[in-house]
Amino acid sequence: MLTLAFDTATDVATAALLDDEQVLGERTTRAVRLLEEVDELVREAGAEPGDLRRLVVGVGPGSFTGVRIGLAAARGLALALDVPVAGVSTLDALAAGASGAVPVIDAKRREVFSLVGGAPWVGPPAELSLEPGTMCVGDGAVRYRDVLAVEIPPDDDERHLARARFHAALARDFGPAELVEPLYLRVPDAEKA
């Protein structure tokens, strides 16, 4: 079953094409180039867009604009190709790619997104209670390494590439694209005003 998975919630967008569990190709890009990269990924695998059987999209948390780009792309592709969609948390996918590590995404505004007790959390990095030396992954862990007093794997940059693959592995509930909801964790700046 040909599955396309992608995530645009962070500064580095990821995409992966899988045939069942076999990875046919992966890409990192920017959210604004996602559809172009996806088209190249599908064609390099010798497939056509109509061969896709399902989509998996990262629902955040992350950049409000990035999450919206990913969801809009998933909805447009699902409608055009008549395929089901599943949404997967960006934090869950990042954690799945680094067994035992805590995902920490830069939420901007001097905050981070993470998992606390298995639930999504947002707040200042100094308020994220982690034992010193905890292994963490993600751009927030890299940016706030000193504040968090955590360890970062030497290959943390490469984890971006695998994130979409882990989205596909975690996806369970496929259905209509319009039922996939974003995971924001806070009100967008536009709504604050």
KEMIDREN-946270 format. One line per 4 residues: number of its first residue (from 0); for each residue x, y, z of N, C-alpha, C. Coordinates in nm, 2 decimals, m for minus. Atoms other than C-alpha are relative to their C-alpha. Layout:
NUM) X:Y:Z:X:Y:Z:X:Y:Z; ... .
***
This chain:
0) 0.08:m0.12:0.00:0.00:0.00:0.00:0.09:0.12:0.00; m0.08:m0.11:0.02:0.16:0.32:m0.12:m0.05:0.12:0.09; 0.04:m0.10:m0.10:0.16:0.58:0.17:0.09:0.12:m0.02; m0.08:m0.12:0.00:0.28:0.94:0.15:m0.02:0.07:0.14 .
4) 0.01:m0.06:m0.13:0.36:1.10:0.49:0.08:0.13:m0.01; m0.08:m0.12:m0.01:0.47:1.46:0.55:m0.04:0.08:0.12; 0.02:m0.09:m0.11:0.50:1.72:0.82:0.07:0.13:m0.03; m0.05:m0.13:0.03:0.54:2.09:0.78:0.00:0.09:0.13 .
8) 0.02:m0.08:m0.12:0.51:2.20:1.15:0.12:0.08:0.05; m0.12:m0.07:m0.05:0.87:2.30:1.21:0.07:0.07:m0.12; m0.08:m0.07:0.10:1.13:2.50:1.01:0.05:m0.10:m0.11; m0.04:0.10:0.10:1.23:2.17:0.84:m0.12:m0.09:m0.03 .
12) 0.11:0.09:0.04:0.95:2.00:0.65:0.06:m0.13:m0.04; m0.05:0.13:0.04:0.98:1.63:0.59:m0.11:m0.07:m0.08; 0.10:0.08:0.07:0.82:1.39:0.35:0.07:m0.14:m0.02; m0.05:0.14:0.02:0.85:1.01:0.31:m0.11:m0.07:m0.09 .
16) 0.09:0.08:0.08:0.70:0.77:0.06:0.03:m0.15:0.04; m0.02:0.14:m0.05:0.65:0.41:0.18:m0.10:m0.09:m0.08; 0.08:0.11:0.05:0.52:0.09:0.02:m0.01:m0.10:0.11; 0.02:0.07:m0.13:0.38:m0.08:0.32:0.10:0.05:0.10 .
20) m0.10:m0.05:m0.09:0.68:m0.05:0.56:0.13:0.03:m0.06; m0.13:m0.02:0.08:0.95:m0.02:0.29:0.00:0.15:m0.04; m0.02:m0.14:0.04:1.08:0.34:0.26:0.05:0.01:m0.14; m0.04:m0.02:0.14:1.10:0.43:m0.11:0.08:0.13:m0.02 .
24) m0.07:m0.13:0.01:1.23:0.78:m0.05:m0.04:0.09:0.11; 0.02:m0.10:m0.11:1.26:1.07:0.20:0.06:0.13:m0.05; m0.05:m0.14:0.03:1.31:1.44:0.17:m0.02:0.09:0.12; 0.02:m0.11:m0.09:1.36:1.74:0.39:0.00:0.12:m0.09 .
28) 0.02:m0.11:0.09:1.25:2.07:0.25:m0.05:0.12:0.09; 0.07:m0.11:m0.07:1.07:2.40:0.34:m0.15:m0.03:m0.03; 0.14:0.02:0.02:0.69:2.40:0.38:m0.05:0.05:m0.13; 0.04:m0.06:0.12:0.65:2.62:0.08:0.03:m0.08:m0.13 .
32) m0.04:0.08:0.12:0.82:2.36:m0.15:m0.06:m0.14:0.02; 0.05:0.13:m0.03:0.63:2.06:m0.01:m0.06:m0.07:m0.12; 0.07:0.07:0.11:0.41:1.98:m0.31:0.10:m0.04:m0.11; m0.10:0.02:0.10:0.70:2.01:m0.55:0.09:m0.12:0.04 .
36) m0.09:0.11:m0.05:0.92:1.78:m0.34:m0.08:m0.14:0.00; 0.08:0.12:0.00:0.63:1.53:m0.30:m0.01:m0.06:m0.14; 0.01:0.05:0.14:0.58:1.51:m0.67:0.13:m0.06:m0.05; m0.13:0.07:0.04:0.95:1.44:m0.73:0.02:m0.13:0.07 .
40) m0.01:0.12:m0.08:0.95:1.18:m0.45:m0.08:m0.11:m0.06; 0.09:0.10:0.06:0.66:1.00:m0.61:0.05:m0.05:m0.13; m0.05:0.04:0.13:0.80:1.01:m0.96:0.14:m0.08:0.01; m0.13:0.07:m0.01:1.15:0.90:m0.85:m0.02:m0.15:0.04 .
44) 0.03:0.14:m0.04:0.99:0.59:m0.70:m0.07:m0.08:m0.11; 0.06:0.07:0.11:0.84:0.51:m1.04:m0.15:m0.01:0.01; 0.14:0.00:m0.02:0.49:0.59:m0.93:m0.06:0.13:m0.05; 0.08:m0.12:0.04:0.22:0.84:m1.02:m0.09:0.04:0.12 .
48) 0.09:m0.05:m0.11:0.01:1.05:m0.78:m0.12:m0.09:0.02; 0.12:0.08:m0.01:m0.29:0.83:m0.85:0.03:m0.14:0.06; m0.03:0.12:m0.07:m0.10:0.53:m0.71:m0.01:0.00:0.15; 0.00:m0.02:m0.15:m0.11:0.67:m0.36:m0.13:m0.06:0.05 .
52) 0.11:0.06:m0.06:m0.35:0.48:m0.13:m0.04:0.07:0.13; 0.03:m0.07:m0.12:m0.33:0.69:0.18:0.10:0.11:0.03; m0.09:m0.11:m0.04:m0.18:1.01:0.33:0.01:0.00:0.16; m0.02:m0.02:m0.15:m0.04:1.08:0.68:0.06:0.14:0.01 .
56) m0.05:m0.14:m0.02:0.01:1.44:0.79:0.03:0.03:0.14; m0.03:m0.04:m0.13:0.18:1.59:1.09:m0.10:0.12:0.04; 0.11:m0.09:m0.04:m0.08:1.79:1.29:0.06:0.11:0.10; m0.06:m0.09:m0.10:0.17:1.98:1.51:0.02:m0.06:0.13 .
60) m0.01:m0.14:0.00:0.23:2.14:1.74:0.12:0.05:m0.08; m0.11:m0.06:0.07:0.46:2.38:1.56:m0.04:0.14:m0.04; 0.04:m0.13:0.06:0.44:2.69:1.35:m0.15:0.00:m0.05; 0.14:0.00:0.04:0.08:2.79:1.30:m0.01:m0.01:m0.15 .
64) 0.01:0.00:0.15:0.14:2.86:0.93:0.05:m0.13:m0.05; m0.05:0.13:0.05:0.34:2.54:0.88:m0.10:m0.11:0.02; 0.10:0.10:m0.03:0.07:2.33:1.04:m0.11:0.02:m0.10; 0.11:m0.03:0.09:m0.19:2.50:0.82:0.04:m0.04:m0.14 .
68) m0.05:0.04:0.14:0.02:2.44:0.50:m0.01:m0.15:m0.01; 0.00:0.15:0.01:0.05:2.07:0.58:m0.14:m0.05:0.00; 0.14:0.04:0.00:m0.32:2.03:0.66:m0.07:0.03:m0.13; 0.06:m0.04:0.13:m0.42:2.22:0.35:0.05:m0.09:m0.12 .
72) m0.05:0.09:0.10:m0.19:2.01:0.13:m0.06:m0.14:0.01; 0.06:0.13:m0.02:m0.32:1.69:0.28:m0.15:0.00:m0.04; 0.14:m0.01:0.04:m0.68:1.80:0.23:m0.02:0.01:m0.15; 0.01:m0.01:0.15:m0.62:1.90:m0.13:0.04:m0.12:m0.07 .
76) m0.04:0.12:0.07:m0.44:1.59:m0.22:m0.10:m0.11:0.03; 0.10:0.10:m0.03:m0.69:1.37:m0.04:m0.13:0.01:m0.09; 0.12:m0.02:0.08:m0.98:1.53:m0.23:0.03:m0.03:m0.15; m0.03:0.03:0.14:m0.80:1.51:m0.57:0.02:m0.15:m0.02 .
80) m0.04:0.14:0.02:m0.68:1.15:m0.52:m0.10:m0.10:0.06; 0.10:0.09:m0.07:m0.98:1.02:m0.32:0.07:m0.10:0.09; m0.07:0.09:m0.10:m0.76:0.87:m0.04:m0.03:0.05:0.14; 0.02:m0.04:m0.14:m0.80:0.86:0.33:0.13:0.06:0.06 .
84) m0.10:m0.08:m0.07:m0.59:1.07:0.57:0.00:m0.04:0.15; m0.02:0.01:m0.14:m0.45:1.02:0.92:0.09:0.11:0.05; m0.08:m0.10:m0.06:m0.31:1.29:1.14:0.08:m0.06:0.12; m0.09:0.05:m0.11:m0.01:1.22:1.38:0.07:0.12:0.06 .
88) m0.07:m0.11:m0.07:0.14:1.45:1.64:0.15:0.01:m0.04; m0.14:m0.02:0.03:0.47:1.60:1.54:0.09:m0.05:0.11; m0.07:0.04:m0.11:0.59:1.54:1.89:0.01:m0.15:0.01; 0.00:0.15:m0.01:0.49:1.17:1.89:0.10:m0.06:m0.11 .
92) m0.09:0.05:0.11:0.67:1.12:1.55:0.15:0.02:0.04; m0.14:m0.03:m0.04:0.99:1.29:1.68:0.04:m0.09:0.11; m0.03:0.09:m0.11:0.98:1.08:1.99:0.02:m0.14:m0.05; m0.01:0.13:0.05:0.93:0.76:1.80:0.13:m0.03:m0.07 .
96) m0.13:0.01:0.07:1.25:0.83:1.60:0.12:0.00:0.09; m0.11:m0.01:m0.10:1.46:0.85:1.92:m0.05:m0.07:0.13; 0.05:0.07:m0.11:1.36:0.58:2.16:0.06:0.05:0.13; m0.04:m0.04:m0.13:1.37:0.70:2.52:0.03:0.15:0.01 .
100) m0.03:m0.15:0.00:1.44:1.07:2.42:m0.13:0.08:0.01; 0.11:m0.09:m0.01:1.21:1.36:2.50:0.00:0.10:m0.12; 0.01:m0.09:0.11:1.09:1.56:2.20:m0.01:0.15:0.05; 0.01:m0.14:m0.03:1.14:1.94:2.23:0.01:0.08:m0.12 .
104) 0.01:m0.08:0.12:1.03:2.17:1.95:0.00:0.15:0.04; 0.00:m0.14:m0.02:1.11:2.54:1.94:m0.14:0.06:m0.04; 0.13:m0.06:0.02:0.77:2.71:1.98:0.01:0.15:m0.03; m0.02:m0.14:0.01:0.92:3.06:1.93:m0.05:0.07:0.12 .
108) 0.04:m0.08:m0.11:0.83:3.34:2.17:0.06:m0.05:0.13; m0.08:0.05:m0.12:1.09:3.19:2.41:m0.08:m0.12:0.07; 0.07:0.12:m0.06:0.87:2.87:2.46:0.04:m0.12:m0.08; m0.02:0.12:0.07:0.90:2.51:2.36:m0.13:m0.09:0.01 .
112) 0.11:0.10:m0.01:0.65:2.23:2.28:0.07:m0.13:0.04; m0.06:0.13:m0.04:0.72:1.89:2.44:m0.12:m0.09:0.05; 0.09:0.10:m0.06:0.55:1.59:2.60:0.03:m0.01:0.15; m0.01:0.01:m0.14:0.49:1.59:2.97:m0.10:m0.10:0.05 .
116) 0.09:0.11:m0.04:0.35:1.27:3.11:m0.07:m0.06:m0.11; 0.07:0.05:0.12:0.27:1.17:2.76:m0.10:0.09:m0.07; 0.09:m0.10:0.06:0.06:1.48:2.69:0.07:0.12:m0.05; m0.07:m0.11:0.06:0.15:1.77:2.47:0.00:0.12:0.10 .
120) m0.02:m0.11:m0.09:0.28:2.08:2.66:0.07:0.11:m0.07; m0.07:m0.12:0.05:0.39:2.43:2.58:0.03:0.09:0.12; m0.03:m0.10:m0.10:0.57:2.68:2.80:0.15:0.03:m0.01; m0.14:m0.04:0.00:0.91:2.84:2.88:0.09:m0.12:0.02 .
124) m0.09:0.11:m0.01:1.20:2.60:2.85:0.04:m0.03:0.15; m0.04:0.02:m0.14:1.30:2.66:3.22:m0.11:m0.07:0.08; 0.10:0.06:m0.08:0.96:2.53:3.33:m0.03:m0.15:m0.05; 0.01:0.13:0.05:1.00:2.20:3.14:0.09:m0.09:0.10 .
128) m0.07:0.08:m0.10:1.10:1.96:3.43:0.06:m0.12:m0.06; m0.08:0.11:0.05:1.37:1.73:3.30:0.12:m0.02:0.09; m0.12:0.03:m0.08:1.64:1.55:3.49:0.12:0.05:m0.08; m0.12:m0.04:0.08:1.98:1.69:3.40:0.06:m0.12:m0.07 .
132) m0.06:0.10:0.08:2.14:1.49:3.13:m0.10:m0.08:m0.08; 0.11:0.07:0.08:1.80:1.37:2.98:0.03:0.01:m0.15; m0.02:0.00:0.14:1.83:1.28:2.62:m0.12:0.07:m0.07; 0.11:m0.07:0.06:1.62:1.52:2.41:0.04:0.02:m0.15 .
136) m0.02:m0.02:0.14:1.57:1.56:2.04:m0.10:0.12:m0.05; 0.08:m0.11:0.05:1.43:1.85:1.83:0.07:0.13:0.00; m0.07:m0.13:0.01:1.52:2.20:1.74:m0.01:0.09:0.13; 0.02:m0.07:m0.13:1.39:2.33:2.08:0.11:m0.05:0.10 .
140) m0.10:0.05:m0.09:1.63:2.10:2.26:0.14:0.05:m0.04; m0.13:m0.05:0.04:1.92:2.22:2.05:0.01:0.15:0.04; m0.01:m0.14:m0.03:1.83:2.59:2.09:0.01:0.03:0.15; 0.00:m0.03:m0.15:1.77:2.57:2.47:0.08:m0.11:0.08 .
144) m0.09:0.10:m0.06:2.03:2.30:2.55:0.05:0.04:0.14; m0.06:m0.05:m0.12:2.19:2.51:2.82:m0.11:0.02:0.11; 0.11:m0.02:m0.10:1.86:2.61:2.99:m0.05:m0.13:0.05; 0.06:0.13:m0.03:1.73:2.26:2.98:0.10:m0.10:0.07 .
148) m0.10:0.09:m0.05:2.06:2.10:3.08:m0.02:m0.15:m0.04; 0.03:0.13:0.05:2.00:1.81:2.85:0.11:m0.04:m0.10; m0.10:0.05:0.10:2.20:1.59:2.61:m0.08:m0.01:m0.13; 0.05:0.01:0.14:2.15:1.60:2.23:0.08:m0.11:m0.07 .
152) m0.07:0.10:0.07:2.23:1.30:2.02:0.08:0.07:m0.11; m0.09:m0.07:0.10:2.52:1.38:1.77:m0.07:0.00:m0.13; 0.07:0.00:0.13:2.29:1.29:1.48:m0.14:0.07:0.00; 0.13:m0.06:m0.02:2.00:1.51:1.59:m0.06:0.06:m0.13 .
156) 0.04:m0.06:0.13:1.99:1.69:1.25:m0.06:m0.10:m0.09; 0.05:0.10:0.09:1.93:1.36:1.07:m0.14:m0.05:0.04; 0.13:0.05:m0.04:1.62:1.29:1.28:m0.11:0.08:m0.07; 0.10:m0.07:0.08:1.44:1.55:1.08:m0.04:m0.08:m0.12 .
160) 0.03:0.08:0.12:1.46:1.32:0.78:m0.09:m0.11:0.03; 0.08:0.12:m0.04:1.31:1.03:0.96:m0.14:0.03:0.05; 0.13:m0.03:m0.06:1.02:1.22:1.11:m0.12:m0.04:m0.07; 0.11:0.04:0.08:0.78:1.17:0.83:m0.02:m0.15:m0.01 .
164) 0.01:0.14:0.00:0.86:0.80:0.82:m0.07:m0.05:0.13; 0.07:0.04:m0.13:0.76:0.77:1.19:m0.14:0.05:0.00; 0.14:m0.04:0.01:0.44:0.96:1.11:m0.08:m0.12:m0.06; 0.07:0.11:0.07:0.35:0.68:0.87:m0.01:m0.12:0.10 .
168) 0.00:0.12:m0.09:0.44:0.41:1.13:m0.10:0.02:0.11; 0.09:m0.02:m0.11:0.23:0.57:1.40:m0.15:0.02:m0.04; 0.14:m0.03:0.05:m0.08:0.64:1.18:m0.09:m0.12:0.02; 0.10:0.11:m0.02:m0.39:0.44:1.28:m0.13:0.03:m0.05 .
172) 0.13:m0.03:0.03:m0.71:0.62:1.22:m0.01:0.08:m0.13; 0.01:m0.07:0.13:m0.75:0.69:0.85:m0.15:0.03:m0.03; 0.14:m0.04:0.03:m1.06:0.87:0.73:0.00:0.12:m0.09; 0.01:m0.12:0.08:m1.18:1.18:0.56:0.09:0.11:0.05 .
176) m0.10:m0.10:m0.04:m0.92:1.46:0.55:m0.06:0.11:0.09; 0.05:m0.12:m0.07:m1.16:1.72:0.69:m0.02:m0.04:0.15; 0.01:0.04:m0.14:m1.17:1.52:1.02:0.13:0.01:0.07; m0.13:m0.02:m0.06:m0.80:1.57:1.08:0.02:0.14:0.05 .
180) 0.00:m0.13:m0.07:m0.76:1.85:1.33:0.15:0.03:0.04; m0.13:m0.05:m0.05:m0.45:2.06:1.41:0.02:m0.01:0.15; m0.04:0.00:m0.14:m0.27:2.04:1.74:0.08:0.13:0.02; m0.06:m0.13:m0.01:m0.19:2.41:1.82:0.06:0.02:0.14 .
184) m0.04:m0.02:m0.14:m0.15:2.42:2.21:m0.01:0.14:0.04; 0.02:m0.14:m0.04:m0.19:2.79:2.21:m0.07:0.08:m0.11; 0.07:m0.08:0.10:m0.39:3.07:2.04:0.09:0.07:m0.09; m0.09:m0.07:0.10:m0.24:3.20:1.72:0.01:0.15:0.03 .
188) m0.01:m0.14:m0.02:m0.11:3.56:1.73:m0.11:0.08:m0.06; 0.11:m0.08:0.07:m0.38:3.68:1.49:m0.13:0.00:0.09; 0.12:0.00:m0.08:m0.65:3.57:1.74:0.02:0.08:0.13; m0.03:m0.07:m0.12:m0.48:3.74:2.04:m0.05:0.15:m0.01 .
192) 0.04:m0.14:0.03:m0.54:4.08:1.88:m0.15:0.02:0.00 .
***
